Amino acid sequence: MKILAVCGFGVGSSMVLKMTLDKVARELGIKADVENTDISSAKAMQADVIFTSNELSAELKSSVKVPVYAVKKYMDANEVKEKMQDYLATIGG
């Protein structure tokens, strides 16, 4: 599974989100390739799902064909885990 962690510039906050996504994927036993990137690059990349901020989610949802989940607190593993489980439920995982 390819997961993108997206922020405006693809550096700071997306790296924090990537680390939380990696942790959650391990906890859930999911084999995932998590990559952090900026919003412009994310629009052109292949992925199964995208996690980002509330501020960027609308723009991404209108630009990509994969599910986009908005996360309020990037370091909150419980919030990220809940969003990941929502995604997994949609794909029957």
C-alpha positions in Angstrom: 0.0 0.0 0.0 1.4 3.4 -1.0 0.5 6.2 1.4 1.3 9.9 1.0 1.7 12.4 3.8 1.2 15.8 2.3 1.9 19.3 3.5 2.5 22.6 1.7 6.2 22.3 1.2 6.8 18.5 1.8 9.3 19.0 4.5 8.3 19.7 8.2 4.8 18.7 9.0 4.5 16.0 6.4 7.6 14.3 7.9 5.9 14.3 11.3 2.8 12.9 9.8 4.8 10.3 7.9 6.4 9.1 11.1 3.0 8.8 12.8 1.6 6.9 9.7 4.6 4.5 9.8 4.0 3.8 13.5 0.2 3.2 13.0 0.9 1.0 10.0 3.2 -1.2 12.1 0.6 -1.3 15.0 -2.1 -2.4 12.5 0.2 -4.9 10.8 -0.1 -3.1 7.4 2.7 -3.4 4.9 2.9 0.3 3.8 5.3 2.5 1.9 4.7 5.9 3.4 6.2 8.9 1.7 6.1 12.6 2.6 5.7 15.2 -0.1 4.4 18.6 -1.1 1.0 19.3 -2.4 2.1 19.9 -6.0 4.1 16.7 -6.2 1.3 14.7 -4.6 -1.1 15.6 -7.4 1.1 13.8 -9.9 2.1 10.8 -7.8 0.6 7.4 -7.6 -0.8 6.4 -4.2 -3.5 4.4 -2.6 -4.5 7.0 -0.1 -3.4 10.5 1.0 -3.3 12.0 4.5 -3.0 15.8 4.9 -4.2 18.8 6.8 -7.7 20.2 6.8 -6.4 23.2 4.9 -5.1 21.2 2.0 -7.7 18.4 1.9 -10.2 20.2 -0.3 -7.7 21.1 -3.0 -6.3 17.5 -3.0 -9.8 15.9 -3.1 -10.6 18.0 -6.2 -7.3 17.0 -7.9 -6.7 13.3 -7.2 -8.7 10.1 -7.7 -7.7 8.5 -4.4 -9.2 8.9 -0.9 -7.9 11.9 1.0 -8.1 12.1 4.8 -7.6 15.2 6.8 -5.7 15.0 10.1 -5.8 17.7 12.7 -3.0 16.6 15.0 -0.1 15.0 13.0 1.5 13.5 16.2 -1.8 12.1 17.5 -1.4 8.4 16.8 -5.0 7.7 17.9 -6.4 10.2 15.4 -4.2 8.9 12.6 -5.1 5.3 13.5 -8.8 6.1 13.4 -8.5 7.7 9.9 -6.4 4.7 8.7 -9.0 2.3 10.0 -11.7 4.4 8.2 -9.7 4.0 5.0 -9.2 0.2 5.5 -12.9 -0.3 6.1 -13.6 1.3 2.7 -11.3 -1.2 0.9 -12.4 -4.2 3.0 -9.2 -4.4 5.0 
